[in-house]
Amino acid sequence: MKVTVTIWDWPLRVFHWLLVIAVVGGYVTGKLGGHLTDWHGRLGSLVLGL
C-alpha cells in the first residue's frame, strides 16, 4: 500500500508566493520612490504580517 504525503499544500504555496510578490514589490517601489513610497510601506506591512 502506497501512502502519499502532501508536503507543499496550498496554504504554504500561497504564503510563499505572497512573500515573493511583497518582497519584489517592496524592492521595486523602494528603488522608484516618489509617490510609490505609500505602496512600499504597505508591502512592508504585508511582509511583517506574513
PDB file of N, H, CA, C and O in Angstrom:
ATOM      1  N   MET A   1       0.837  -1.169   0.000  1.00  0.00           N
ATOM      2  CA  MET A   1       0.000   0.000   0.000  1.00  0.00           C
ATOM      3  C   MET A   1       0.888   1.240   0.000  1.00  0.00           C
ATOM      4  O   MET A   1       1.815   1.361   0.802  1.00  0.00           O
ATOM      5  N   LYS A   2       0.588   2.152  -0.912  1.00  0.00           N
ATOM      6  H   LYS A   2      -0.165   2.054  -1.563  1.00  0.00           H
ATOM      7  CA  LYS A   2       1.390   3.359  -1.066  1.00  0.00           C
ATOM      8  C   LYS A   2       0.643   4.551  -0.462  1.00  0.00           C
ATOM      9  O   LYS A   2      -0.521   4.794  -0.780  1.00  0.00           O
ATOM     10  N   VAL A   3       1.320   5.278   0.401  1.00  0.00           N
ATOM     11  H   VAL A   3       2.266   5.080   0.659  1.00  0.00           H
ATOM     12  CA  VAL A   3       0.724   6.437   1.052  1.00  0.00           C
ATOM     13  C   VAL A   3       1.407   7.689   0.513  1.00  0.00           C
ATOM     14  O   VAL A   3       2.634   7.781   0.529  1.00  0.00           O
ATOM     15  N   THR A   4       0.623   8.651   0.037  1.00  0.00           N
ATOM     16  H   THR A   4      -0.375   8.576   0.024  1.00  0.00           H
ATOM     17  CA  THR A   4       1.200   9.908  -0.436  1.00  0.00           C
ATOM     18  C   THR A   4       0.997  10.977   0.628  1.00  0.00           C
ATOM     19  O   THR A   4      -0.085  11.137   1.192  1.00  0.00           O
ATOM     20  N   VAL A   5       2.072  11.694   0.875  1.00  0.00           N
ATOM     21  H   VAL A   5       2.952  11.564   0.417  1.00  0.00           H
ATOM     22  CA  VAL A   5       2.045  12.764   1.859  1.00  0.00           C
ATOM     23  C   VAL A   5       2.293  14.072   1.121  1.00  0.00           C
ATOM     24  O   VAL A   5       3.313  14.241   0.454  1.00  0.00           O
ATOM     25  N   THR A   6       1.347  14.989   1.251  1.00  0.00           N
ATOM     26  H   THR A   6       0.518  14.851   1.793  1.00  0.00           H
ATOM     27  CA  THR A   6       1.487  16.285   0.605  1.00  0.00           C
ATOM     28  C   THR A   6       2.292  17.205   1.517  1.00  0.00           C
ATOM     29  O   THR A   6       1.850  17.551   2.612  1.00  0.00           O
ATOM     30  N   ILE A   7       3.474  17.597   1.056  1.00  0.00           N
ATOM     31  H   ILE A   7       3.833  17.317   0.166  1.00  0.00           H
ATOM     32  CA  ILE A   7       4.332  18.467   1.857  1.00  0.00           C
ATOM     33  C   ILE A   7       4.029  19.929   1.562  1.00  0.00           C
ATOM     34  O   ILE A   7       3.927  20.742   2.481  1.00  0.00           O
ATOM     35  N   TRP A   8       3.886  20.266   0.287  1.00  0.00           N
ATOM     36  H   TRP A   8       3.969  19.606  -0.459  1.00  0.00           H
ATOM     37  CA  TRP A   8       3.663  21.648  -0.123  1.00  0.00           C
ATOM     38  C   TRP A   8       2.180  21.857  -0.393  1.00  0.00           C
ATOM     39  O   TRP A   8       1.754  21.898  -1.547  1.00  0.00           O
ATOM     40  N   ASP A   9       1.398  21.990   0.671  1.00  0.00           N
ATOM     41  H   ASP A   9       1.745  21.958   1.608  1.00  0.00           H
ATOM     42  CA  ASP A   9      -0.027  22.195   0.489  1.00  0.00           C
ATOM     43  C   ASP A   9      -0.310  23.642   0.077  1.00  0.00           C
ATOM     44  O   ASP A   9       0.584  24.488   0.104  1.00  0.00           O
ATOM     45  N   TRP A  10      -1.559  23.917  -0.304  1.00  0.00           N
ATOM     46  H   TRP A  10      -2.285  23.230  -0.326  1.00  0.00           H
ATOM     47  CA  TRP A  10      -1.882  25.209  -0.903  1.00  0.00           C
ATOM     48  C   TRP A  10      -1.710  26.394   0.031  1.00  0.00           C
ATOM     49  O   TRP A  10      -1.324  27.454  -0.462  1.00  0.00           O
ATOM     50  N   PRO A  11      -1.964  26.316   1.353  1.00  0.00           N
ATOM     51  CA  PRO A  11      -1.714  27.499   2.185  1.00  0.00           C
ATOM     52  C   PRO A  11      -0.232  27.889   2.231  1.00  0.00           C
ATOM     53  O   PRO A  11       0.101  29.074   2.263  1.00  0.00           O
ATOM     54  N   LEU A  12       0.639  26.901   2.233  1.00  0.00           N
ATOM     55  H   LEU A  12       0.368  25.939   2.207  1.00  0.00           H
ATOM     56  CA  LEU A  12       2.065  27.192   2.235  1.00  0.00           C
ATOM     57  C   LEU A  12       2.498  27.810   0.907  1.00  0.00           C
ATOM     58  O   LEU A  12       3.325  28.722   0.890  1.00  0.00           O
ATOM     59  N   ARG A  13       1.955  27.329  -0.187  1.00  0.00           N
ATOM     60  H   ARG A  13       1.283  26.588  -0.173  1.00  0.00           H
ATOM     61  CA  ARG A  13       2.265  27.912  -1.504  1.00  0.00           C
ATOM     62  C   ARG A  13       1.777  29.343  -1.604  1.00  0.00           C
ATOM     63  O   ARG A  13       2.481  30.205  -2.130  1.00  0.00           O
ATOM     64  N   VAL A  14       0.568  29.609  -1.102  1.00  0.00           N
ATOM     65  H   VAL A  14      -0.004  28.909  -0.674  1.00  0.00           H
ATOM     66  CA  VAL A  14       0.037  30.975  -1.120  1.00  0.00           C
ATOM     67  C   VAL A  14       0.912  31.888  -0.275  1.00  0.00           C
ATOM     68  O   VAL A  14       1.213  33.009  -0.686  1.00  0.00           O
ATOM     69  N   PHE A  15       1.323  31.424   0.901  1.00  0.00           N
ATOM     70  H   PHE A  15       1.078  30.513   1.235  1.00  0.00           H
ATOM     71  CA  PHE A  15       2.208  32.211   1.761  1.00  0.00           C
ATOM     72  C   PHE A  15       3.510  32.540   1.047  1.00  0.00           C
ATOM     73  O   PHE A  15       3.942  33.693   1.053  1.00  0.00           O
ATOM     74  N   HIS A  16       4.138  31.547   0.436  1.00  0.00           N
ATOM     75  H   HIS A  16       3.786  30.611   0.432  1.00  0.00           H
ATOM     76  CA  HIS A  16       5.416  31.778  -0.232  1.00  0.00           C
ATOM     77  C   HIS A  16       5.280  32.739  -1.402  1.00  0.00           C
ATOM     78  O   HIS A  16       6.119  33.623  -1.573  1.00  0.00           O
ATOM     79  N   TRP A  17       4.231  32.582  -2.213  1.00  0.00           N
ATOM     80  H   TRP A  17       3.549  31.864  -2.074  1.00  0.00           H
ATOM     81  CA  TRP A  17       4.069  33.473  -3.368  1.00  0.00           C
ATOM     82  C   TRP A  17       3.726  34.890  -2.936  1.00  0.00           C
ATOM     83  O   TRP A  17       4.187  35.847  -3.558  1.00  0.00           O
ATOM     84  N   LEU A  18       2.926  35.047  -1.884  1.00  0.00           N
ATOM     85  H   LEU A  18       2.552  34.270  -1.379  1.00  0.00           H
ATOM     86  CA  LEU A  18       2.652  36.384  -1.372  1.00  0.00           C
ATOM     87  C   LEU A  18       3.914  37.038  -0.837  1.00  0.00           C
ATOM     88  O   LEU A  18       4.118  38.239  -1.011  1.00  0.00           O
ATOM     89  N   LEU A  19       4.761  36.252  -0.188  1.00  0.00           N
ATOM     90  H   LEU A  19       4.596  35.276  -0.047  1.00  0.00           H
ATOM     91  CA  LEU A  19       6.023  36.779   0.329  1.00  0.00           C
ATOM     92  C   LEU A  19       6.938  37.204  -0.812  1.00  0.00           C
ATOM     93  O   LEU A  19       7.565  38.261  -0.738  1.00  0.00           O
ATOM     94  N   VAL A  20       7.024  36.397  -1.863  1.00  0.00           N
ATOM     95  H   VAL A  20       6.515  35.538  -1.923  1.00  0.00           H
ATOM     96  CA  VAL A  20       7.854  36.742  -3.021  1.00  0.00           C
ATOM     97  C   VAL A  20       7.348  38.023  -3.671  1.00  0.00           C
ATOM     98  O   VAL A  20       8.137  38.922  -3.964  1.00  0.00           O
ATOM     99  N   ILE A  21       6.046  38.113  -3.897  1.00  0.00           N
ATOM    100  H   ILE A  21       5.405  37.383  -3.659  1.00  0.00           H
ATOM    101  CA  ILE A  21       5.468  39.297  -4.535  1.00  0.00           C
ATOM    102  C   ILE A  21       5.697  40.541  -3.679  1.00  0.00           C
ATOM    103  O   ILE A  21       6.030  41.602  -4.208  1.00  0.00           O
ATOM    104  N   ALA A  22       5.525  40.421  -2.369  1.00  0.00           N
ATOM    105  H   ALA A  22       5.254  39.560  -1.940  1.00  0.00           H
ATOM    106  CA  ALA A  22       5.692  41.568  -1.479  1.00  0.00           C
ATOM    107  C   ALA A  22       7.146  42.029  -1.419  1.00  0.00           C
ATOM    108  O   ALA A  22       7.406  43.233  -1.415  1.00  0.00           O
ATOM    109  N   VAL A  23       8.089  41.107  -1.372  1.00  0.00           N
ATOM    110  H   VAL A  23       7.878  40.129  -1.375  1.00  0.00           H
ATOM    111  CA  VAL A  23       9.499  41.483  -1.300  1.00  0.00           C
ATOM    112  C   VAL A  23       9.955  42.121  -2.609  1.00  0.00           C
ATOM    113  O   VAL A  23      10.631  43.149  -2.596  1.00  0.00           O
ATOM    114  N   VAL A  24       9.591  41.518  -3.730  1.00  0.00           N
ATOM    115  H   VAL A  24       9.042  40.683  -3.740  1.00  0.00           H
ATOM    116  CA  VAL A  24       9.964  42.091  -5.025  1.00  0.00           C
ATOM    117  C   VAL A  24       9.291  43.447  -5.219  1.00  0.00           C
ATOM    118  O   VAL A  24       9.924  44.404  -5.665  1.00  0.00           O
ATOM    119  N   GLY A  25       8.017  43.522  -4.886  1.00  0.00           N
ATOM    120  H   GLY A  25       7.503  42.744  -4.524  1.00  0.00           H
ATOM    121  CA  GLY A  25       7.306  44.798  -4.997  1.00  0.00           C
ATOM    122  C   GLY A  25       7.889  45.852  -4.086  1.00  0.00           C
ATOM    123  O   GLY A  25       7.979  47.018  -4.473  1.00  0.00           O
ATOM    124  N   GLY A  26       8.286  45.474  -2.891  1.00  0.00           N
ATOM    125  H   GLY A  26       8.213  44.528  -2.577  1.00  0.00           H
ATOM    126  CA  GLY A  26       8.919  46.418  -1.967  1.00  0.00           C
ATOM    127  C   GLY A  26      10.247  46.918  -2.482  1.00  0.00           C
ATOM    128  O   GLY A  26      10.573  48.095  -2.328  1.00  0.00           O
ATOM    129  N   TYR A  27      11.011  46.042  -3.088  1.00  0.00           N
ATOM    130  H   TYR A  27      10.746  45.085  -3.213  1.00  0.00           H
ATOM    131  CA  TYR A  27      12.292  46.439  -3.657  1.00  0.00           C
ATOM    132  C   TYR A  27      12.088  47.424  -4.814  1.00  0.00           C
ATOM    133  O   TYR A  27      12.768  48.446  -4.904  1.00  0.00           O
ATOM    134  N   VAL A  28      11.145  47.094  -5.689  1.00  0.00           N
ATOM    135  H   VAL A  28      10.593  46.264  -5.616  1.00  0.00           H
ATOM    136  CA  VAL A  28      10.890  47.942  -6.858  1.00  0.00           C
ATOM    137  C   VAL A  28      10.357  49.305  -6.429  1.00  0.00           C
ATOM    138  O   VAL A  28      10.824  50.332  -6.922  1.00  0.00           O
ATOM    139  N   THR A  29       9.387  49.326  -5.519  1.00  0.00           N
ATOM    140  H   THR A  29       9.008  48.492  -5.119  1.00  0.00           H
ATOM    141  CA  THR A  29       8.835  50.603  -5.088  1.00  0.00           C
ATOM    142  C   THR A  29       9.851  51.412  -4.277  1.00  0.00           C
ATOM    143  O   THR A  29       9.805  52.642  -4.270  1.00  0.00           O
ATOM    144  N   GLY A  30      10.756  50.726  -3.604  1.00  0.00           N
ATOM    145  H   GLY A  30      10.794  49.727  -3.610  1.00  0.00           H
ATOM    146  CA  GLY A  30      11.813  51.436  -2.881  1.00  0.00           C
ATOM    147  C   GLY A  30      12.808  52.080  -3.827  1.00  0.00           C
ATOM    148  O   GLY A  30      13.276  53.190  -3.573  1.00  0.00           O
ATOM    149  N   LYS A  31      13.136  51.402  -4.908  1.00  0.00           N
ATOM    150  H   LYS A  31      12.756  50.500  -5.114  1.00  0.00           H
ATOM    151  CA  LYS A  31      14.065  51.956  -5.898  1.00  0.00           C
ATOM    152  C   LYS A  31      13.443  53.103  -6.681  1.00  0.00           C
ATOM    153  O   LYS A  31      14.114  54.094  -6.969  1.00  0.00           O
ATOM    154  N   LEU A  32      12.146  52.975  -7.033  1.00  0.00           N
ATOM    155  H   LEU A  32      11.601  52.170  -6.799  1.00  0.00           H
ATOM    156  CA  LEU A  32      11.495  54.012  -7.826  1.00  0.00           C
ATOM    157  C   LEU A  32      11.155  55.235  -6.981  1.00  0.00           C
ATOM    158  O   LEU A  32      11.240  56.365  -7.461  1.00  0.00           O
ATOM    159  N   GLY A  33      10.773  55.016  -5.732  1.00  0.00           N
ATOM    160  H   GLY A  33      10.704  54.097  -5.342  1.00  0.00           H
ATOM    161  CA  GLY A  33      10.486  56.117  -4.811  1.00  0.00           C
ATOM    162  C   GLY A  33       9.321  56.972  -5.273  1.00  0.00           C
ATOM    163  O   GLY A  33       8.402  56.490  -5.935  1.00  0.00           O
ATOM    164  N   GLY A  34       9.373  58.244  -4.916  1.00  0.00           N
ATOM    165  H   GLY A  34      10.119  58.636  -4.378  1.00  0.00           H
ATOM    166  CA  GLY A  34       8.322  59.180  -5.305  1.00  0.00           C
ATOM    167  C   GLY A  34       6.989  58.850  -4.678  1.00  0.00           C
ATOM    168  O   GLY A  34       6.898  58.624  -3.472  1.00  0.00           O
ATOM    169  N   HIS A  35       5.959  58.823  -5.491  1.00  0.00           N
ATOM    170  H   HIS A  35       6.032  59.007  -6.472  1.00  0.00           H
ATOM    171  CA  HIS A  35       4.607  58.567  -4.999  1.00  0.00           C
ATOM    172  C   HIS A  35       4.374  57.097  -4.652  1.00  0.00           C
ATOM    173  O   HIS A  35       3.309  56.746  -4.145  1.00  0.00           O
ATOM    174  N   LEU A  36       5.347  56.243  -4.916  1.00  0.00           N
ATOM    175  H   LEU A  36       6.212  56.528  -5.328  1.00  0.00           H
ATOM    176  CA  LEU A  36       5.200  54.818  -4.613  1.00  0.00           C
ATOM    177  C   LEU A  36       5.626  54.465  -3.189  1.00  0.00           C
ATOM    178  O   LEU A  36       5.564  53.299  -2.799  1.00  0.00           O
ATOM    179  N   THR A  37       6.060  55.462  -2.405  1.00  0.00           N
ATOM    180  H   THR A  37       6.110  56.409  -2.722  1.00  0.00           H
ATOM    181  CA  THR A  37       6.507  55.157  -1.048  1.00  0.00           C
ATOM    182  C   THR A  37       5.348  54.664  -0.173  1.00  0.00           C
ATOM    183  O   THR A  37       5.566  53.907   0.774  1.00  0.00           O
ATOM    184  N   ASP A  38       4.123  55.089  -0.485  1.00  0.00           N
ATOM    185  H   ASP A  38       3.946  55.704  -1.254  1.00  0.00           H
ATOM    186  CA  ASP A  38       2.971  54.549   0.258  1.00  0.00           C
ATOM    187  C   ASP A  38       2.851  53.047   0.036  1.00  0.00           C
ATOM    188  O   ASP A  38       2.626  52.287   0.978  1.00  0.00           O
ATOM    189  N   TRP A  39       3.003  52.628  -1.209  1.00  0.00           N
ATOM    190  H   TRP A  39       3.185  53.245  -1.974  1.00  0.00           H
ATOM    191  CA  TRP A  39       2.940  51.194  -1.516  1.00  0.00           C
ATOM    192  C   TRP A  39       4.115  50.457  -0.900  1.00  0.00           C
ATOM    193  O   TRP A  39       3.977  49.304  -0.490  1.00  0.00           O
ATOM    194  N   HIS A  40       5.268  51.104  -0.828  1.00  0.00           N
ATOM    195  H   HIS A  40       5.381  52.041  -1.161  1.00  0.00           H
ATOM    196  CA  HIS A  40       6.435  50.495  -0.208  1.00  0.00           C
ATOM    197  C   HIS A  40       6.134  50.169   1.262  1.00  0.00           C
ATOM    198  O   HIS A  40       6.474  49.092   1.750  1.00  0.00           O
ATOM    199  N   GLY A  41       5.501  51.103   1.948  1.00  0.00           N
ATOM    200  H   GLY A  41       5.225  51.979   1.551  1.00  0.00           H
ATOM    201  CA  GLY A  41       5.120  50.882   3.335  1.00  0.00           C
ATOM    202  C   GLY A  41       4.078  49.796   3.495  1.00  0.00           C
ATOM    203  O   GLY A  41       4.151  48.986   4.419  1.00  0.00           O
ATOM    204  N   ARG A  42       3.104  49.777   2.590  1.00  0.00           N
ATOM    205  H   ARG A  42       3.045  50.434   1.839  1.00  0.00           H
ATOM    206  CA  ARG A  42       2.056  48.749   2.655  1.00  0.00           C
ATOM    207  C   ARG A  42       2.642  47.359   2.420  1.00  0.00           C
ATOM    208  O   ARG A  42       2.266  46.397   3.090  1.00  0.00           O
ATOM    209  N   LEU A  43       3.555  47.264   1.473  1.00  0.00           N
ATOM    210  H   LEU A  43       3.860  48.046   0.929  1.00  0.00           H
ATOM    211  CA  LEU A  43       4.169  45.958   1.200  1.00  0.00           C
ATOM    212  C   LEU A  43       5.058  45.519   2.363  1.00  0.00           C
ATOM    213  O   LEU A  43       5.144  44.328   2.664  1.00  0.00           O
ATOM    214  N   GLY A  44       5.711  46.465   3.008  1.00  0.00           N
ATOM    215  H   GLY A  44       5.641  47.432   2.763  1.00  0.00           H
ATOM    216  CA  GLY A  44       6.485  46.127   4.205  1.00  0.00           C
ATOM    217  C   GLY A  44       5.599  45.615   5.319  1.00  0.00           C
ATOM    218  O   GLY A  44       5.970  44.686   6.036  1.00  0.00           O
ATOM    219  N   SER A  45       4.424  46.218   5.470  1.00  0.00           N
ATOM    220  H   SER A  45       4.123  46.973   4.887  1.00  0.00           H
ATOM    221  CA  SER A  45       3.466  45.745   6.472  1.00  0.00           C
ATOM    222  C   SER A  45       2.960  44.345   6.128  1.00  0.00           C
ATOM    223  O   SER A  45       2.740  43.520   7.014  1.00  0.00           O
ATOM    224  N   LEU A  46       2.780  44.089   4.843  1.00  0.00           N
ATOM    225  H   LEU A  46       2.958  44.760   4.123  1.00  0.00           H
ATOM    226  CA  LEU A  46       2.353  42.752   4.416  1.00  0.00           C
ATOM    227  C   LEU A  46       3.414  41.714   4.753  1.00  0.00           C
ATOM    228  O   LEU A  46       3.086  40.629   5.233  1.00  0.00           O
ATOM    229  N   VAL A  47       4.687  42.035   4.506  1.00  0.00           N
ATOM    230  H   VAL A  47       4.954  42.917   4.117  1.00  0.00           H
ATOM    231  CA  VAL A  47       5.771  41.107   4.846  1.00  0.00           C
ATOM    232  C   VAL A  47       5.788  40.871   6.350  1.00  0.00           C
ATOM    233  O   VAL A  47       5.944  39.736   6.801  1.00  0.00           O
ATOM    234  N   LEU A  48       5.630  41.923   7.115  1.00  0.00           N
ATOM    235  H   LEU A  48       5.503  42.845   6.749  1.00  0.00           H
ATOM    236  CA  LEU A  48       5.622  41.783   8.578  1.00  0.00           C
ATOM    237  C   LEU A  48       4.429  40.943   9.021  1.00  0.00           C
ATOM    238  O   LEU A  48       4.551  40.123   9.932  1.00  0.00           O
ATOM    239  N   GLY A  49       3.276  41.143   8.383  1.00  0.00           N
ATOM    240  H   GLY A  49       3.177  41.809   7.643  1.00  0.00           H
ATOM    241  CA  GLY A  49       2.084  40.369   8.724  1.00  0.00           C
ATOM    242  C   GLY A  49       2.197  38.898   8.359  1.00  0.00           C
ATOM    243  O   GLY A  49       1.685  38.026   9.062  1.00  0.00           O
ATOM    244  N   LEU A  50       2.882  38.635   7.238  1.00  0.00           N
ATOM    245  H   LEU A  50       3.297  39.343   6.667  1.00  0.00           H
ATOM    246  CA  LEU A  50       3.041  37.243   6.852  1.00  0.00           C
ATOM    247  C   LEU A  50       3.947  36.534   7.820  1.00  0.00           C
ATOM    248  O   LEU A  50       4.206  35.341   7.662  1.00  0.00           O
TER     249      LEU A  50
END
